[in-house]
Amino acid sequence: MGQTLTGLLTSVRAIAGRPGTPAQGRPGGGPDQALLAALRICGDHLSALAAAGPLTDARRTRLIASIGALTTACSTPGADAFDALLRTGQQALDSGGEAEARLALALADEATALRARSKGAWRLRGNALDALGRGEEAITAYERHLALQQNTAASRDVERRIATLRAAGDRIDEALTLFRETAGTRTEASGGGTEASGPGTEASGAGTEAAGAAARLSRHLPAAEARAAFTDLVRLRTAEHGAGDPAVRRLAALYAEHRRLSDRDPVADPLLGGAEPIGVPGLRRLVAGRTVCLVADTPRTAEQEQRPGSPLAALIEGYDLVVRCDEARHTAPAARTDLHACTLRGDTPWKGPRWDRRAGTRLVFGDPLPHWRLALRGRLVPGAQDRVGDATLRRPLHDPALLGEEAGAGPASTAYTVLRLLDFLGTPARVDLIGFEGPAALSPREREWVGTRTANTDDTAVRITLR
């Protein structure tokens, strides 16, 4: 790949010129200047890749191949280089990473300069800005795309994404309005004065810092900066007035909703095969008032469950919701599974086995968000589930909007994550563990948590009642 990359970079420089030098083009009229500028941008990216060392990422390999196709199109009379330009921009986005998103945006800028009425170019620009967290600019580009798009059905994904981005921005606006109103009210109530020392000094300091965080917060900020400022504002207002303060509770709710909207997938994914995305409110309704059991995947449990007329089979069948975790090694393929949960592990979790066992609801826990999205697109099997947990449920233990635990406690088992999530939701009538002994036993930390909440353990030692 090193020689191929070097050869491609040489070809790009020959056609487009080096950075800072005018492109020569081909005799008799060469590519449009916008195309040559796009090639120079690609050349810069190739140069950075070459300097980074050997390539092991298949997505970047595909991006290099796409740049090669663009280079060929720019040097071939009559070839459609514009479509090759859009394909290269899309491949850059598909590669993931901030550098690739910036490459996609730069190529989209050249594409819109080349054809200002190309709906594909404006869609690419919107997607690139969206990937970089520049939501308000993405909305403008998406709206240009919609103005050119005549296919109503093809517009729905973009319309949904615009609505999501606007809703996220509205939560910031509402939070800032709430801050200004409550700050003004409390200043008037205190007579507008401040004390130089005493018990209120610490709270006063937090209030000053909160005002600074509010001054930094804006819907026009890149997503990461807006999230950081919003986090600071909630933290400082909580320190100043306490978590029970009505205004603080409303602020925290707005923050949680902003986070959920920010993490939501940009567009509906056709690979979900008609499955319905389900978030925290939907899952809370799904388990409300129902009896739930988590069944361990062990040889002993599987053998007893499959035995006709066995007490364990009858016990499991009596629950409203049967939950199973991770990849089944012993459980029968036709075993009832109302909710399947799994945790993404390793550096390339999207390469794991596909989730083809039938389940009513499938929850996938994983971080970071791009890996989680890739895993869903690569491993979900259309028709194998009715509902799929959305991004708001992908990291319940560490999401500040849910349990908000520190990540330093080490990896958690999937069963433990499900238990903590169900405990947080607080709506199931009963939650039992079945078969979690021996090889399927939880870690000491997890067993301790279960032990403090165990209401009953039956005589067979396979059933632990939590609620």
N, C-alpha and C positions, 0 to 999 in steps of 0.2 A: 504494500500500500504506500510505503514511503516514496518509491520511485514513481508510482502512478500519481500521487499527490504533487510531487515536484514537477512532473511533466505537465499536469493540468495547470499548475500555477504558471509555468512558462508560456503555455498557450494563451491563458487569460491575459498575461502581461503583453504578449505580442499583439493581441487584438485591441485591448482597451488601454494599454499604456500603464506605466507605474504611477503610484500616488504622486500627485503634484505636477504631473506632466500631461500635456494634451494628447488625446488619443489620435492615432494616425488613420485608423480605419482601413478599409480596402480601397484600392484604386478603382475609380469609376463610381464611387459612392458607397459608403459603408453603412453600418447600423446607425440607428438614431442615437443622438448624443445621450438620451436618457438610458438606452440599453447599454451603451458603453460605460456610463456612470455606474449602472448596476453591476456590470462585469468587474469594474475596479473595486467595488464594495465586496464582491465575492472574492476577488483576489486578496484583499486585506484579510478576510476571514480565513481563507486557505493558508495564508502566511502564518496566522496565529495558530492554526491547527498544526502546521508543520513544526512550529517552534515548541509545541506542547509535548511532542514525542510520539511514540507509536499509537495508532488508533486501535481501540478495542471495542468501541461502541458501534453496534450495527446501525443505529439511527444516524450517526454522523457519517458513516460510510455511505448510506443512502443519500444523504445531503450532498456529499462530494460527487456522487454519480449524477445527481440532479444538476449541480453546477456544471458538470461536464456536458450534459445535454444542452444547457443554456449556451455554453461556449460554442458548441457545434452549430446550434441554430443561428447564433450571431455571425458565424463565419460562412454560412451556407446561403447563397442567394435563393430567395423564394421561401425559405423556411419560416414558420410562424414562431418567431422568437418571443412574442408577447406571452403566448400561452406557456412557453417554457419558463419565462420569468415568473409567472404566477405559481407554477408548479414548484419552482425552487423556493419561493417565499413560503408556500404551504409546508414544504418538506422541512424548512428551517424551523417552523413552529412545531411540527410533529417531533422534531429532535429533542425538544425541551431545553431548558436552560436559558438564562438571561441573555447571554451573548447571541444565541440563536434567535431569540425573540427580537433583539435589536437589529439583527441582520434582516429578519422578515419585515420589520417596520421600514428599514431603509429601502428595501426592494419594493415595498408597497408604495412608498413615496415616489419612486421613479416610475412605477406603473401608473399611478394616478396622473403624473406629469405627462406621461406618454399618451394615455387615453383617459381623459377626465370623466368620460361617461361609461367607464367600465364598471359594472356592478361587482364583478369579481375582484377588481383592484381595491375597491372601497371596502368590500367584505374582508379582504386580507388585511387591510390597514386597521380596521376595527378589531379584528382578532389579535393582531400584534400588539396594539395599544392595550387591549384587555389583558393579554398575557403579562404585560409589563406593569399592570396595576393602575393604568391611567384611564380610569373609568369614564370620566366626563368627556375626554377626547375620544374615547372609543364610542360613546353614544353618538357623537357628531358624525363619525365615519359610518357607523351602522345606519344612521338616518339617511345619509347620502346613498348608501346601498339600497335602502328600502325605496327611496324616491325613483331609483332606476329599475327596481325589480318588479316585473309584471306578474310573476307567478305567486299568487296569494299563499299557496301551500308552502312554497319554499321560503316564504318570509316569516313563518311562525316562529322558528327557532330564534331568529334575530329579534323579533318583537318581544319574545319572552326574556331574552338576555338584556335588552334595553330596560324592560320593566324591573328586572332584578337589580341592575346597576342604579337605576333611579331610586328604587326602594332603599338600597344601602345608603345612598347619599341623603335621602330624606331622614333616615335615622340619625345621621350626624347633625343635620339641621335642627331636628327636634331636640337632640341632646344639648346643643348650644343654646337654643331658646330656653330650655328648662334651666340651664345653668344661669343664664342672665336673669331670669325671673326670680329664682330662689336667692341668688346672690344679692339682688337689689332689695328683696323683701327682708332678708336677714340684716343687711346693713342698716335699713331704716329701723328695724326693731331694736338694734343695739345703739341707736342714737348716732350712728356714723362715726363713733370714736373707737380707738384701739388702745389696749393697755400695753405698757412697755414690758411688763413682766407678770408672772403669776401663772395659775393653772391654764389659762386660755392661750398662753403664748404659743404652745406647740400646735394647737388647732389653728391659730391665726397664721402660723407659718405654712401649714398644709393648705389653708385657703389661698394664700398668695401663690403657692406653687400650682394649685388647681387653676387659678386664673391664667397662669402662664401656659398650662396644658390646653386650656380652652382657646387661648389666643393662637396656639399652633394648629389646632384641629380645624380641618376644612374638608368639604366633600371634593374639592379640587386637588387635594394631595394625592400622590401615588398611594396605592393601597397599603403598603407596608408602613409608610410614615403615618397615614391616617390611623391605622390600627394601633401603632405605638402611642400616639397622642391620646387616642380614645382610652386606651388601657391606663395611661397615667392619670387621666381625668377621673375615671371611676375609682382607681386606687386612692387618690388623694381626697376625693369627696367622701369616700368611705372612712378614711382615717380622720377626717374633720368632723363628720356628723354621725358616724356609726351606720352599720348595715341595716338597722331597723328604721332609719329615717325614710319616710315615704318618697321624698324626692330622690334619695340615693337608690332606693329600690327601683324606681321608674328608670333612673339612669342606667342601672345595671341591666334591666330588661332591654333597653334600647341597645346597649352594648352587645348583649347576647344575640339579639336579632341581627345586628350589623355583621357580627362574625359569621353567623349562619348564611346570610345572604352573600357575603364575600367568598365563602368557601363553596358555594353551590356551583355545580357544573355549568359552564357557559351556555351549552345548548343541550337539548334532549338527545340522548345517545340511541340511535336506531338499534344498536346491538343489544339493548335491554330486552328486545323481543316482545314489546308490549307490556313489560312489567311496570308496575306503578312505583315510583320513588316514594319512600316513606321516611319521615323525619321524626323528631322527638315527640311532637304532639300526636302524630299518627300511631307511633308505637305505644304511647301511653294509653291511647284508646283501645288498641288491639289487645293489650294484656289486662285491661281494667276488669276487675271482678272475676278473673279466671284463675283456675288452678294450673300451675306450671311445674313441670319437672325437667331437670337437666339429666340426661342419661349418658353415662360414661361409655366410651367405646373400648370395652375389654372383652377378651374371649369368654370369660365366665358370664358376664351380663348378656352378651350376644347369644350365647348358647341357650341360656334360660329364656330369653325373650322369644327365641325361635321355636322353642318346644311347645307344641300344641297343648293348650289347657294349663300352662304353667302359671303359678301365682304371680310371678314377676310380669309376665305378658299381660295378665288381667289388670295388675296394678298400673302399669304404664298406660294401658288403653283407657283407664278411668280418668286421666287428666284431660283438661281442656286444651292445653298446649304442650307438645313434646319438643324439647330443645336438644339438638345434638351439635357437637363442636368439631371443627377442623375436618381433616380427611378421614373418612371411615375406613378402618382396616379390618374390622371384625363384624361390624353391624351388617345385617342382610340388606341387599340393595333395595328391597321393597319395604323396609322398616319405616314406620310412620315417622315423618319429620315435619312438624309444623313450622319450626324456626331453626334454620341452620346458621351458625355463626362461625367465622374463621378469622384468624389473625395472619396478616402478611408477614413473612419472615424472609431474611436474606437481602442481598443487594439487588436482585432482579426478581421480585415477587410476581411480576406479570408472566413469568415463564413457567409457573407451576401448573399442575393438572387442572383441567377445566372442571367447573362445578356443575356436573351433569346429574347429580342425584336430586330427585324431586323434593322441593321444599316450598311451603307456602310463603315464607318470608326468609330472605337471606341478608344477613348483616356481615359486612366485611370491615374489620378493624385494621387500620394501617396508617402510616405516616412515612414520608411526606405526601402531601396532596397529589403531586404529579404521578408518583408511583401507585397510589391508590387508584387514580383514574385509569392508568394503563392496565392495572390488574383487572379492573372491572371490564374493560373493553376486550381484554385478551382471554379472560377465563369464564365469564358468564356465558351460559348456554341459553339461547332464546327458548322460552317455553318451560324452562326448568324451575321457574319461580314466578309467583304472582306479584311479589313486592320485593324491592331492593332498598336497603338502607341508604339514605343519601349522605352527603358529606358531613352533615351535622352529627352523625352517629359514628363517624370513622375513628374517633379517638376519645371515647367517653371518660376514660380515667384522667386524662390530662387537659381536656378542653375546659377553659375557665367558665364557659357557659354551662357546663355540666358538673363533674366532680372536681376538676381543677387541681388534681394532685401534682406534686413535683415529679419530674421524670426520672429522678435519681434512684428510685426504689428498685430498679431492675425490671426486666421484662415480666409481664403478667401472663398467666395462662388465659386461654380464651374463655374457659368456664368461669374463672374468677371475674373477668371483665363483664361477662353477661350477668353474673350475680350482682355485681356492684351497680350495673345499669338498671337492673330490675329493682334493686333496693332504692336507687335514686328516684325512679319513676313513682314508686310507692303505691301503685294501683292494683297489682295482682292480689287475689284473695289468698293465695298460698304459693310458696316456692319450695320445691323439694329437690334434693340431690339424690341420685340413684346410681350406685355402683362406683362411687369415688373412693375406692380403697385400693391398697396394693399399688400396682403400676400406674393407676389412674389418680393416685392421691395428689392433692394440691400441695403446693410448697408450704413450708412452715409458716411464712408470713400470711399466706392465704388461709391456711387452716386456723390460724389464730383469729382472723377476722370472722370466719364462719363460726368458730366456737363461741365467740361472744354474742352471737345472734341466733344460736341454735335453740329452738323451742322444744324439740323432741327428737330423739333417736330411737327407732323401733328395734325390736329384739333381733331382727335379721342383720342389722348393721349395714344395710344397703340403702337406707332411706333416712335422710336428714332433713328435718322440717325447719325452714328459716322463717317463714311468715304464716 
